[in-house]
Amino acid sequence: MNNKLKIVMIFSLSVLMLGGCRYNSAAMKEGAKKHYEKGVKYYDDGKFKQADKEFDTANNLLERDKKINEKLNKSAPESRGEIASEKTNQETLANRGKRTLKPQYTIGAEDVLSVFIWQNPDMSQDVTVRPDGRISFPLIEDIEVEGLTIPQLDKVITEKLQTFIKYPEVTISIRRLGGKRVIVLGEVQYPGVYQVTGTESVLEAVAMAQGFKDSSLASSMIVIKGMFSGNPRIIRASANMALRGIGSQNIKLDSGDVVFVPKKPISDLNWLATEISGPILAITGDITAIKTLTHVASKTLTK
């Protein structure tokens, strides 16, 4: 533990116990926020050692704040009720994830799909899955697509077009996810696609995936906004900060967003694109989104 932090913690507890003064938790959190923001600046400048040091200091301050509050709350009966309530909320979020886990993306109502037929530009088009789970496509009758994976639909359309085209080459990609579905990848217990309702946040999405693995670096998560929009935006988020309500780290998610929890700090966006390309392709079967993400990987992470 940093000696300076030890002194701060010991002094704070001594004052509280001997003088009866009120502990200023907000000031401790504000100090952590400043160290985190300084770390972000170092990170964006490529000074990763300095960034790690600032991130560690911020996390240590938050841990000190947590321990001090825990000691204070031992003498406050109402605090135990608040802790129990928080535990119940976390368990509820985790249980919600159990019923929504899907290991591979399946097509649903309101999904917008791009169907490309090689050397047949007049037939290539975007199609929207109707509420009855079907789509209409030139030359072939309506197709029941709800519940199919992208590779399965590719096979169905290819087989049906063989009556009209000798060797049809079909490529299907996702233009927009219908309803509200997000993808959680990386160091979580159950990566996959999750159906969400209302305004869900990054932490709620991780809870649906049954939480972080021990190997995760929760302070350096990545959120990809608009993964299938053709213009994805890459944002860094810290679970440690979000859990304590610091800054705007608990990002609200929209349909098609991706949450990635890494094992280590991400300094190379090309590595990020490579790391998630396999899971995205396995889940959605969509190579177009991967190509787009790789294209924007040279851009600076959004602060």
Helices and strands as residue ranges (DSSP letters): H 3-19, H 25-44, H 48-73, H 77-98, E 112-117, E 125-128, E 134-137, E 140-144, H 150-161, E 170-176, E 181-186, E 192-195, H 202-208, G 218-220, E 221-225, E 233-237, H 239-243, E 258-261, H 269-284, H 287-296
